[in-house]
């Protein structure tokens, strides 16, 4: 019986060289990635032994990433960032931590920070700063802008926290979101109004283009008409009326929030002999965002995807 010969194709030296180089590069990539992971783990364990904690509600290590809808594409957008020096209620840094801040932004927006450096005191273990992004170009529906914010400790040890934010111009209308994370002592309610009309809350007459016009309660007027009304009659209109209800045993309103200062129809609940706000209304102008802060009874909770706040609109 004849045996069939099996022909074996030998690799050329060039092909062998390419394969060896490829394997080496893959091994090197995996080694470097694993090395960085191990280094981070070891470094964090060392920080723990030194009672060093540099954390944030929004900035993380490795970098966090957020996508935020319902930006109106017109108003400045503020992001309040909390920096702290504790792991939990029992593990806290016993020394001051100094840090610096910076950002990276595209050319179609103007960015700024409330401060470029700060100190997390050993007494309070918290500090904060605000990042502000202001558009300097025209943004249309579904357009987006992406930017990054960084905070780096400088003493006694070096550690960098960061996050990338993507703001997406929301569709026409009203929307709201709750910004929160576990460990943050407060949550933020952000309501965005992209409507370009106003609701007449109280009937009035005004002179428009030389003619006296009467506007009846419940009517809607354009922003162009609203802009030429007298200040007294403007106060009888609102682009949107926002109602916020919540349980004061879970969260408490920050009385210094600018929109709460304008609140009305405030309802309270008696707890331990004290009255706490549980519901209120406030008016919004057209094409604007409102931000209201609430303090959490349990700062370890994360209410970002919950119904801790009930928000309703009238427009």
Long-range contacts (C-beta under 8 A, 24 or more apart in sequence): 47-157, 47-159, 48-87, 48-91, 50-156, 50-157, 51-91, 51-92, 51-93, 51-94, 51-95, 52-85, 52-93, 52-97, 52-156, 52-157, 52-159, 53-84, 53-85, 53-86, 53-87, 53-91, 53-92, 53-93, 54-83, 54-85, 54-93, 54-97, 54-99, 54-120, 54-153, 54-157, 54-159, 54-161, 55-83, 55-84, 55-85, 55-86, 55-87, 55-161, 55-183, 56-81, 56-82, 56-83, 56-84, 56-151, 56-161, 57-81, 57-82, 57-84, 57-181, 57-183, 57-184, 58-82, 58-149, 58-163, 58-181, 59-83, 59-149, 59-150, 59-151, 59-161, 59-162, 59-163, 60-161, 60-162, 60-163, 61-159, 61-160, 61-161, 61-162, 63-148, 63-162, 63-163, 63-164, 64-162, 64-163, 64-164, 65-163, 65-164, 65-166, 66-163, 66-164, 66-165, 66-166, 67-166, 67-168, 68-165, 68-166, 68-167, 68-168, 68-177, 69-168, 69-170, 69-175, 69-177, 70-168, 70-170, 70-175, 70-176, 70-177, 70-190, 70-192, 70-194, 71-167, 71-168, 71-169, 71-170, 71-192, 71-289, 72-169, 72-170, 72-192, 72-193, 72-194, 72-287, 72-288, 72-289, 73-135, 73-138, 73-139, 73-140, 73-141, 73-143, 73-169, 73-194, 74-135, 74-139, 74-287, 75-287, 75-288, 75-289, 76-132, 76-133, 76-134, 76-135, 77-132, 77-133, 77-134, 77-167, 77-289, 78-130, 78-131, 78-132, 78-291, 79-130, 79-131, 79-132, 79-133, 79-149, 79-165, 80-128, 80-130, 80-188, 80-293, 81-128, 81-129, 81-130, 81-131, 81-149, 81-151, 82-126, 82-127, 82-128, 82-184, 82-185, 83-118, 83-120, 83-126, 83-127, 83-128, 83-129, 83-151, 83-161, 84-120, 84-125, 84-126, 84-127, 84-183, 85-120, 85-122, 85-125, 85-126, 86-125, 88-300, 92-125, 93-120, 93-122, 93-125, 94-122, 95-122, 95-156, 96-120, 96-121, 96-122, 97-153, 97-155, 97-156, 98-153, 98-154, 98-155, 99-127, 99-151, 99-152, 99-153, 99-154, 100-151, 100-152, 100-154, 101-129, 101-149, 101-150, 101-151, 101-152, 102-149, 102-150, 102-152, 103-131, 103-147, 103-148, 103-149, 103-150, 104-147, 104-148, 104-150, 105-133, 105-147, 106-145, 106-146, 106-147, 108-135, 108-136, 108-137, 108-139, 108-145, 109-133, 109-134, 109-135, 109-136, 109-137, 109-145, 109-147, 110-134, 110-135, 110-136, 111-147, 126-185, 133-167, 139-169, 140-169, 141-169, 141-170, 141-171, 141-172, 142-168, 142-169, 142-171, 143-168, 143-169, 144-168, 144-169, 170-194, 174-240, 174-313, 174-315, 176-311, 178-303, 178-304, 178-305, 178-306, 178-308, 178-309, 179-304, 180-296, 180-302, 180-303, 180-304, 181-302, 181-304, 182-299, 182-300, 182-301, 182-302, 183-299, 183-300, 184-296, 184-299, 185-295, 185-296, 185-299, 186-254, 186-293, 186-294, 186-295, 186-296, 187-251, 187-293, 187-294, 187-296, 187-303, 187-304, 187-308, 188-291, 188-292, 188-293, 188-294, 189-244, 189-291, 189-292, 189-293, 189-294, 189-309, 189-311, 190-289, 190-290, 190-291, 191-242, 191-284, 191-289, 191-290, 191-292, 191-311, 192-288, 192-289, 193-239, 193-240, 193-284, 193-285, 193-286, 193-287, 193-288, 193-289, 193-290, 194-287, 195-239, 195-240, 195-286, 195-287, 195-315, 196-222, 196-223, 196-286, 196-287, 197-221, 197-222, 197-223, 197-239, 197-286, 197-315, 198-222, 198-223, 198-225, 198-226, 198-237, 198-238, 198-239, 198-286, 199-237, 199-238, 199-239, 199-240, 199-241, 199-314, 199-315, 200-236, 200-237, 201-236, 201-237, 201-238, 201-241, 202-236, 203-236, 204-233, 204-236, 206-230, 206-233, 223-286, 223-287, 226-286, 238-283, 238-284, 238-285, 238-315, 239-283, 239-284, 239-285, 239-286, 239-288, 239-315, 240-283, 240-284, 240-313, 240-314, 240-315, 241-281, 241-282, 241-283, 241-284, 241-313, 241-314, 241-315, 242-281, 242-282, 242-283, 242-284, 242-290, 242-311, 242-312, 242-313, 243-279, 243-280, 243-281, 243-311, 243-312, 243-313, 243-314, 244-279, 244-280, 244-281, 244-282, 244-292, 244-309, 244-310, 244-311, 245-278, 245-279, 245-309, 245-310, 245-312, 246-278, 246-279, 246-294, 246-308, 246-309, 246-310, 247-278, 247-308, 248-276, 248-277, 248-278, 249-297, 250-296, 250-297, 250-298, 250-308, 251-294, 251-295, 251-296, 251-297, 251-303, 251-308, 251-309, 252-276, 252-277, 252-294, 252-295, 252-297, 253-277, 253-280, 253-292, 253-294, 253-295, 254-292, 254-293, 254-294, 254-295, 257-291, 257-292, 257-293, 259-290, 259-291, 259-292, 260-292
